[in-house]
Amino acid sequence: MKRKWLLVVVVLTLSFLLCGCKKKEVISKEETKEPSLEERVLARMNEMSLEEKIGQLFVIDYQGETGYPVALDNLLRTVKPGGFILFKSNFSTVEGTKSLVKKIKETGTDPLLIGVDQEGGKVQRMLGLEEEVSLIPSMYDVGKTKNPHLSKEVARVVAEELRVLGINLDFAPVLDIYSNPKNTVIGTRSFGSDVDTVSTMGLSFAEGLQENGVIPVVKHFPGHGDTETDSHFDLPVVTKSKEELLAFELVPFRKAIEEDIEVIMIGHLMVPSIDESTPASLSKALITNVLKEELGFKGLVITDALNMGAITKNYTQEETLRMAINAGVDLLLMPKEPLKMVSKIQEMVEAGEISEERIDDSVRKILTLKYKRLMKSNDLDSSYLNSEEHQAVLKKIPTS
């Protein structure tokens, strides 16, 4: 009888111990569970000063000096921008450019967006390299093939050659519809003169970039195709009604949003039917009311370059930044005197002219994109530049 009781006690004890171990094991697994993307972003934001958050809104440039001058290093480490845009003057040899990009990236606590205008045709910054790279045809010639798969393949070529240099974002494709023959600023940068061609071929190109490790930026919302003024020098006016825009110019952008495009560039365009007094890039009516609320865009909004005549002839830099942020812009491309402007925006927040919640909303989206797309290096070796396989793809496109 004693043996039976002893056996019962032993069994119960072992059961209790085993259950306790399992419970501890479950707790241990829960304690070591990886934080979600949202939790990582929130944790990082809680560590950031207001000045650091404002820096994340800036995509800056540095032109004039080649290489990696001390002044550029100081600028990057002081402003702590969200991104950097390269121009032809920043390109040298392949190894020199890779080294430049690597050093720029190393200055950031968070991953940096490294962008470039590599559209094809007359806009190809990579031609600044001393070595030979693939010559990308105009998107108008790509559009004429009516072959979405080929458009996607051309984008793959572009993406793979950008990745050789460590570039992770392309300010392309252009989704403007080339509907005005007098338009010289867009012209053959567009995929065509009709809605279907631009939508189908443009979104295939965007998909090709995305699938091959480069973030596409579709542009120039709400549509720069039916204008005659070049926004680099002055402010173009789009005279169409809102109904006409929704049925034509906005169609490619709406379809891009339906395909979960992550970044849209706003053009410096006056659209009186929606906002009589303010350019699209600074307009809450266009950015928040139309793009975000009516069309349902949840991604990042970036301005076109803020040193363009359409803006600088009409607004001070301080006015531009205040209006853009309050309109719903997330990324400010090429602001003048970025270090000074970070301080100016900080003063505006402290004075109640811009809410910190508005800044936080943008920073949350910026970090989310970075943590989704940029946490692992995806650089490729230089054998991809102007490769035979790339040339075979590009030869399929008849050039005009």
N, C-alpha and C positions, 0 to 999 in steps of 0.2 A: 504493500500500500504506500509506504514511504517512497519506494522507487517510482511509482506512478506519479505521485505528487511532485517529486524531484524532476521527473521528465517534463511534466506540464510547465513547471517554473522555467526550465531551460528553454523550452519551445517559445513560451511567451516572451522571455527576455530577448531571444534571438530575433523574433518577429519585430519587437519594439526597436531594436537596434537597426535592423534592416530598413524599417520604415523611416526611422530618423535619418539614416544615410541618404535614402532616396529624396527625402524632403530637402536635406541640405544640398544635395546635388542639383535639384530643381532651382533652388534659390540661387545657387552659384551660377547656373546657366543664365538666369534672369539678370543677375548682377553684371555679367560680362557681355550682355547683349549689345550689339553695335547700335549707336544712336542713329536715328533716322536722319535723312537729308535735312528735313525741317528743323530738327533738334540741333544739328551741327551748325546750320546757318544762324539760328537764334543764339546759340552759345557764342559764336564768333562776334555777332553784333553786340552782345552784352559786353564784350571786351573792348569794343571800338569807341574812341572819342568821337565827338561831333566832327572834328577836323578830318579824321580818318574816313568817316562816312562820306563826307563831301568829296574827298579825293577820289573815292570809288566812282563818282559820277563823271569823272573827267577821262576822256580819251585824248591824250596829248600827242604832239608831234615835235620833232627837233630837226630842223633843216639848216644847211649851210656848212657845218663842219662834218667831215667824214670820220669814220671810226667811232670810238666810244670816248668822247672828251669828258674831262672832269666836270664841266658845267652840266652835261646831260646826267651824269651820275648824281650830282647834287640835286638837280631838279626832280629826278625820279624818287630819291630818298626823302625829299622834303614834301612834295605834293602827294606822294603815294597814290598815283592815279589808278583807275580801274583798267585802263588800257593804253595802248600806244599804236599809232598809225605810221607805217613806213612809206616813204616816198623814194623816187628814183635815186635821189642824192644819198640815201641811207644804204644803198646796195653797193657792194664792191665785188670782191671775189666770193665764191660760194662759202669758203671757210671763214672769210672775214665777216660775211653777213650772218652766218650761223653763230659766230662768236658774239657779234653785236646783239642779236636776239636773245642769246643765252644770258648775257650780262644784264640786259633789260629785265628779263624774267626774274633774275636772282635778287633784284632790289625789292621785290614785293613780298609782303607777308602772305598775301593771298595770290592765287594764280592771276596772271595778267592776260587780258585779251590783246593779242598781237594781230593787228589788222592791216589790210592793204587793199587798194583798188586793183584787182586783177580780173577785169571783166572779159577781156579779149578785144580784138579789133584795135581801136585807137587808144584804149585805156589798158595798158599792161605795164605796171610798175616793175615787174621782174625783168624787163628788158634792160634795166639798169645794171644787171649782173655782167661781170666781165666775161664769164663763160656763156656758152650758147645754151639757151633754154627753148622750149617749144614755143613757136609763134602761134598764138591762139587766134582763130578767125573771128570776124565780127559776129555778134549774136544775130544780126540780121541775116547773115549767110547761114548760120546754124538754123534759124527759124525757117528759112526757105526750104530746107530739106523735109519739113513736116514730120520729122522722125524723133519722137520723144526719147527713145532709147539712145539715139545718137547724141542728143543734147545731154543726157545723163552721163554718157561716156566722156564727152568733152569736159564736163564738170569733174569727173574722176581724174582726168589728166591734170587739170588745174589744181585740184586738191592735193594730189600726190606730189606735184612739183613745189607747192607751197610748203608742204610738210617737210621737205628736205631742209628748208631754212628755219623750221620751227614756228611757222606762221599758222595760227589756229582760227582766223576769221577772215572772210572775204566780203568786201562791200560789193556784193553781186548776188543774184542777177538783177538787172534792170527790168522792172515790170511796167514801165511806161509804154503806152501804145503810141507808135509813131504815126499819128493821124494827121499831122500838119506838115506838109512838105517843106515849109519855111523854117521848121525847127532845126537849128544847127547844133544845139547843145546835146540833144538826145540822138536823133538821126539813126545811124546804123548800130548804135549801142542797144537799141530795142530789138526784140525778136520779130517784130512785124507791125503791121498796120491794122490788124484785126484782133478782137478780144480773144478768140479761141486759140490762135497761134501763140500770142503772148502768154496766155494763161497756161496752156499745155506745155509749151517748150520751156517757158520760164520756170515753172514749178518742177519740171523734170531736172533742170539744171540745179535748182536749189536742193532737190533730193540727192543728186549726185554728189554735191559738196558735203551734205550732211552725212551721208552713208560712208563717206571716205575721210571722215575725221576733221572737217573744216566747217565752222559755223557760217551759214549763209546769212547775208543781210539784204532783204529785198527792198527796192527803192524805186521811185521817190514818191511816196504817198503824199497827196491823193492822186498823183498823176501829172507828169511833166511833159507828156507827149504832144498836147495841143497848145503849145506856147511858142512864141517867137523870140522872146527876150531870154538871154542867158543869165541865169541866177548868180553866176560867178561875178557879174558886173552890175546887175540891177534886178529889181523885183518883178518877176513875170506875173501876169494876171490871167487866171482861168475864168472865162466868162460864162461857163455852162451853169445850168440850174443844178440843184442837188439831185433831182430826179434823173437828169442826163448823166451826171457823174456816177450815180448808183448803177445805171444801166450800161455804162461803158468803162470809164477810167478806173472805177473802184472794183470792177469784177475780178481782175487778177489778184488784187490784194485780199478780197473776200475769200477767194479760193485758197490762197496761201494760208490764211487764218484757219480755214477749215482743215488744212493739212498740218496744223500745229507748228507753223513757222515760228521761230523763237525771237527774231529781231527784225524790226521794220524801221527804215530810215524815212524821216519826214523831210520833204522838200521845202525850200524857201519859195513858196508860191502864195499869191493872194487869191483867195476864193471868195468873192463877195457874196455869193448865194448862200454861204454858210457863215462867214465872218467878214463883215464889211471893213473892219478896221485893222485886223491883225494877220500877219503871214501865218500859213499853216504850221510852221515849225515852232511858233510861239502861241498858238491858238488853242485855248481850252475847248472851244466849240468843236474844233476838228479832231484834236487828239483824244480828249476825254469823252466828249459827247458822241462823236461819230465813230472813231476808230475803236475805242475801248468799249463803250456802252452799246452802241448800235450794231457794230460789226463783231463785237465779242472778243477782241484781241486781249490776251492775257500776258503776252511776252514783253520784251524790252523795246522801248521806243528810243531811237537815237536821232539827233538832229543831223542835217547835212552840215558841212564845215561852217563854223561860226565866224570865219574870216572872210566869207564871201560878200560881195558888194550888196547883194539883196538885203543883207542884214546890217552891215557896217555903215551903209549910207543912211540908214533910217533909225538906228538905235545905238545907244552906248552899250559897252560890254556888260555893265552892271544891269541895265534894263533888260538886255537879252537873256541873261542867265536867270534873273528873277522871273521873267515872264515864261521862259521855257520850263522851268521846274514847276511853277504853279499850273502850267497848262497840262502837265502830266508826262513830261520828258524824263527819261531815266538816265540816258547817257548824253553828255555834251561833247560834241566832236570839235577838237581843235580850238578851244577858247584861247583868246590872247592872254598873256601874262598869267598863266595858271596858278602860280603861287599866290599872287596878289588876289586873284579871284576866289580862291579857297577862303581867304580871310574875309573878303567882301560878302560871300554867301553866309559865312558864320555870323557876321554882323546882322545880316538880314533875318536870320533865324532868331537871333537874340532880340531883335526889334519887333518880331512878330510878323514880318513881311512874308516869310516862308515858314511853314510849320515843320517841326522836326519829324512829325509823323509822315509828311510828304517825302522827306529825305529817306526815312526808314523804309518806306514802301519800295522805293527804287533800289536801295541797297539790298533789301531782301531778295528781290528778283535778280539782281546782278550776281550776288553770291550763289544763289540757287543754280543759275546757269553755269557758273564757273565750277561749282562742286559736282555738277552732273557731267560736264564735258571736258574739264581741263585738269583733272587730278592725276592723270597718268600721261607720261610722254608718249607721243605717237610719231616721233620724227622718223623720217626715212633716209636712206643713204643717197648719195649724189648720183648713183647709177640711174635713178628715175628721171633726171633732167634730160629732156630732149631724147628720150630713149626711142629705140626702134618701134616698140609697141605703142608708144604715145603717137609717134609719127604715123603709124598705120591707121590709128583712129582719126587723126586730123585730116588725112588725105581723102577721107570719105566725104568731105565737105567741099563742094564746088565754091570757089571764091569769085566775087564779082569785081 
